[in-house]
Amino acid sequence: MSRSGGPRWPGSAANRRSRLVRHRASYEEAREALTPADRLRLDTAVVDARDMLVYRVLVRDQAAIVDLIQAVLTR
């Protein structure tokens, strides 16, 4: 309980710069998720950046995806 007798709410404070950095990073992550979503022609109004992460990784590391495909196909 707080001194006023009401419930205590957890909280934190951050400096102005760290909040701006977090907002910018979040914006960039959301913007980067739109590119694979557009290429996949997803028809959803909201795209979760976490769902698009695997596509970013696969496109970025083409050698790894080739190895993965070869490993799966040669079993």
MOGI-V772819 format. One record per backbone hydrogen bond with DSSP energy under -1.0 kcal/mol. CO is the residue of the C=O (numbers start at 0). NH is the residue of the N-H. E is the energy in kcal/mol with one decimal. If there is no record, write none. Layout:
# MOGI-V772819
co=CO nh=NH e=E
co=CO nh=NH e=E
This chain:
# MOGI-V772819
co=1 nh=4 e=-1.7
co=5 nh=1 e=-2.6
co=14 nh=18 e=-1.5
co=15 nh=19 e=-2.0
co=16 nh=20 e=-2.6
co=17 nh=21 e=-2.2
co=18 nh=22 e=-2.4
co=19 nh=23 e=-2.5
co=20 nh=24 e=-2.5
co=21 nh=25 e=-2.3
co=22 nh=26 e=-2.4
co=23 nh=27 e=-2.7
co=24 nh=28 e=-2.4
co=25 nh=29 e=-2.2
co=26 nh=30 e=-2.6
co=27 nh=31 e=-2.6
co=28 nh=32 e=-1.3
co=32 nh=36 e=-1.3
co=33 nh=37 e=-2.6
co=34 nh=38 e=-2.2
co=35 nh=39 e=-2.2
co=36 nh=41 e=-2.2
co=51 nh=55 e=-1.8
co=52 nh=56 e=-2.3
co=53 nh=57 e=-2.5
co=54 nh=58 e=-2.4
co=55 nh=59 e=-2.0
co=56 nh=60 e=-2.1
co=60 nh=64 e=-1.6
co=61 nh=65 e=-2.1
co=62 nh=66 e=-2.2
co=63 nh=67 e=-2.3
co=64 nh=68 e=-2.5
co=65 nh=69 e=-2.5
co=66 nh=70 e=-2.4
co=67 nh=71 e=-2.2
co=68 nh=72 e=-2.6
co=69 nh=73 e=-1.7
